[in-house]
């Protein structure tokens, strides 16, 4: 079970009886992690250290609380921000003779949520279903104490689900959400708990966009552009383009077919298979297989078929070489109906030294005005390598598809120009189109090429 960090925010609002005003005196973040934590380092709570985040939090929270209690904010007060670990008591300077509202926001482990909120087996099942898609769980408590009377208290649990977001870029593994997503999360939690219609102990699911690193090669193309989302229904994805143009595509699962390199009559075999068998006879250490996949374009009434040849080296287990390789040269193909429309080669771990990710600049992948400069992470390397690149000819024109690290997105080039960005796991979930002159036939062929199933993380290397 993942060990979640904890976050505690203590926000004190002071009500000046005479002036009918209040202030936010302190916001303290307390991390669940300590020196014994095992797992990916999460720095989400460190957003509190940065002035732009502090200013945005105050700007959002003052009106929310002021409206609830009918008070005017005193924004001249110097709010105290602290970032601590669980078990460390925050140093809060409480104003004297004034009313105060405190907010505690603690990120908790899944087991803690179940212990606190599940009363029977049915509750456990429902909560576990939510936790499967959750990146963080927060227990948020608020208490408004006046000089007289009973304090107003309420708590709730907020499960954060990382949404894909609309932008394209490399996601940060060190932050649960973007700076703007973090601010929105706290604002939403406070609004829900101040709502008298919300029950105590409520469980809410909130979405948050991932934190994306700035870069010097893709970010510039996204300015002013809007991503096109696909809609999935059963096995088909629907993509609405300009005008009345619609693509309706199906991506089937790939299948492996072992090649018999000792086959006697190969003259009638496809060129790709003949080349693989001929190479296999010269490289008896390898086992050859064709990975083949089918695709369907419903509107255009086209059937697509891809075939790539992979070579497995059994000696890998004894430490001699890489386990898998691709057949070299333009020997991988894409067919439309009975026509071969694309031939391409596959390169893995290709370096692009001119490309840079700026790991100290984070945003939501869409709006650069929300960029936040943070402390530089302690990374072993900042070199850019693409885990996989397809390059060849499509419709007798050059094309290239560059997969970003961790396959966060694909850059799609056609006729020597960047024409599209696409992201998704086994099919395009969203695209950003830069060339309005591309035909529907070109777009669907490029998207199929971009999402051909491969296993590039299985120890592949180039021949």
C-alpha positions, 0 to 999 in steps of 0.5 A: 500500500502506498505510503501517502504524505500528510499535509496540514494547513492551519489558517487562522482568520481573526475577526476584529469586532470593531472593524468587522474584518479578519485576517489569515494569520498562518498557513502551515503545510506538514508532510507525511514523508520523513527520512525513512520514506520509501518511494517517489519523492513528492514535493507537492507541499513545498508549493507553499514556500513560493510567493506566487502560490502564497499570493494566489491562495490568499487572493482566493481564500479571503473572499470565500471566508469573508462571504461566509461570515460577512466580514471584510478582509484585512489583507495588510496582515503578514500571513505566516507560511510554514512547511513541516513534517508530521509530528512537528508542532507548527509555530502559530502566533494567535492574535489576542481577543479575536475570532479565528478560523483554522483549517487543517489539511492532512494527507493520509494513507489509504488505511487511515481513510478506511479506518476513519470512514468505513463502517462495514464491508460495503463501505470498504469496497466502495472506498477501495474502488475510489482509491484505485484511481487516487494519487493523494487523499486529504483529510480537511478539517475547519474550525471557526472559533469566536470569542463567545459561543460554540466553535463551528467545526467540520471535516471531510476527505478529498480524494485527488484523481490526476486528470490527463489535462489538455496540454502536452509535455513531460509530467513531473513525478515529484508533484501530485498536481500542478501549482494551479491545481494545488491552489484549486484543490485547497479552494474547493475543499474550503468551499465544500466544508463551509457549505452548510449542506455538506455533511460532516465526514463527506468524501469528495473526489476532485480532479487535478491536472498534472504538473508539466515541465517547461521545455524549449521545443514543444511548448512554443507550438501549443500557444493559442492552440486547443486540444481535440479530445477523442470520445471512446465508445466500446472498441471505437474512438471518435475524433471530430475534426474541422467542419463535418469531418469525423474519424471513427477508428478501432485499434485491435490488440497486436498478435505475435507470429513466430517465424520459421527461419528454416522454411524452404520455400520463401519466394512467395512470402512478403518482402518483410518476412523474407528479409527477416528469415534471411537475416535469421539464417545469418544470426542463429542466436536470435528468434524472430517474430512478427508483431501484427495488428489490425485497425479499422476506419469505419467512416472511410471504410478502410482496413489497416494492418501493421507488421513489425519484426522483433528479434529476441536474443536468448543470451540476454539472460546470461548478460550477453546483449539486449533481449529485444531488437527490431529488424533494421532498415525500412522493413516495418510496414503499414497496409491500407486494405491491400496497399502498402502505404508506409514503410519505416524503421524503428530507432530506440533511445535516440538522443536529442542533445539540443532539447531541454526540459526545464525541471525547475519550471512547472505549470499545467501544460496549457497556460504559461502565465501560471508557470512557477519556478521551483527548486531544481530537483536532484536528477542524475541526468537531464539528457533527452532521449526518445524511447522510440522513433518511427521514421520512413515514408507514408504515401511516398512522403517522409514521416517521423513519430517521436515518442516523448520520455515515458510515452507522455505524448507523441510528436508527429511529423509529415513531409518534414513538418510538425503537424500534430501532437497526440497523447494516450496509452493504446489509442489517441485520447487527445490531439493538437493539430497544427496543419489544417491542410492534412486530409482525413486519410493522412491524419488517420494513417499518422495516428495509427502509426503513432499508436502501433503497439510495441514493447520499447521498455523491454530492453530494446536497443538498436542494431 
